């Protein structure tokens, strides 16, 4: 019984909603992990391209390519943290999932900024 004395008036009614919200967060965390994996794949190709161009370019272009690789190398760290299976630390915990969604989003945005800086440097080299 709830505070008003009626059945169904308690926090028991909030549990299914909490479950739905937790499921939505779980799905979003999974999507963010997949985006991190896709970004990691892009970065590996970008680094290979920059390394290949670096060997075949003039010395004036090599510094820009080196800077592009530097930015992209730094982008690897937030991406790798974003891929970690952190959900299992407190599985099913709504507050933990809210924090993870925020963390993975922030890490992805940090990586995107680093990737953009590297892309800018790559365009300077070409």
N, C-alpha and C positions, 0 to 999 in steps of 0.2 A: 504494500500500500504506500501511496505517496504522502506528501505533506498535507494534502487536502483530505486524505482518508479514502481516496478513490483508487481502485485498482487501475493500473496503467498510467498513473500520474507521476510515477517515480522516474528515476534516471534510467530505468530499464528501457524506456522508449527511446532514449538517446543512443543506446548501444547499437542498434542497427544502422542509424545514420552515421555514427562514428565509423562503423565497419565500411559503409559505402564511401565515406570520405577517405578512409585509409586505403581502400582499394584504388580510388582515383589517384591518390598520391603515389601509390606503388606503381601504377601504370605510367605516370609521368616520370618517375625516377628511372624506370626501365627505358623510356624514350630518350631521356637525357643521356643515359649510359650508351645507348645505341648511337646517338649523335656524336658522343665522344669517340666511339670506335671508328665511325666514319671519318671524323676529323683526324684521327691518328693515321688512318690509311692515306688520306690526302697528304699529311705531313711527310710520310715516308716517301711518297712519290715526289713531292716538292724538293725534299732534301737530295734525292738521287739526281733530279734534274739540275739542281744548283751545283752539285758536286761535279757532274758531267760537264756543265758549261764552264765551270771554274777552270778546269784543266785545258779547255780549248779557247779561252778568251784572252784578250790582251790584259796587260797588268793593270791598266786603269779600270777595267771592268771587274777585275778580281776582288778589289776591296768592297765594291757594292755587293758582289755575290757572297763574299765572306760575311758581310753584315746581314744579308738575307738569311743565310744559314744560321747565324747567331740568333736572330729573332725567332726563327722556326725551332731552333733547339730549345730555347726557353719556353716555347709554346708546348713542348712535349710534357713538361712537368705538370701543369694543371690538367692536361688531358689524361695523363696516366693516373692521377689521383681521382679524376672523374670516372674512370673505368673500374676502380676498386669496388668490390662487393660489400659496401658498408651497411647495406640494409640489414644484413644478418646480425649485426651487433645488437640491435634491439628490435627484432622482427615484430611487426604488427603494431609498433608504438607510434601513435599519430604525431606526437611532438617530435620524435626522432625523424620521422618521414618528412615533416615540414622543414626541419633543419637540413636534411639531405637534399631536398628539392632546391632549397635556396643555395646550398653549397655547390651542388653540381651545376646549377645555372650560372652562378658567379664564376666558377672555374672555367666553364665553357666560354663565357664572355671575355675573360682575361686571355684565354688562348686565342680567341678570334682577334683581339686587339694586337697580340703579338704576331699572328699570321698576317694581318693587314700591314703591319710595319715591315715584315719580311717581303711581302708582295710589292710594296712600294720600292724597297731596295732592289728587288729583282728587276722591276721596270727601269730603274736607273742603269742597270747593267746591260740591258738589251738595246 
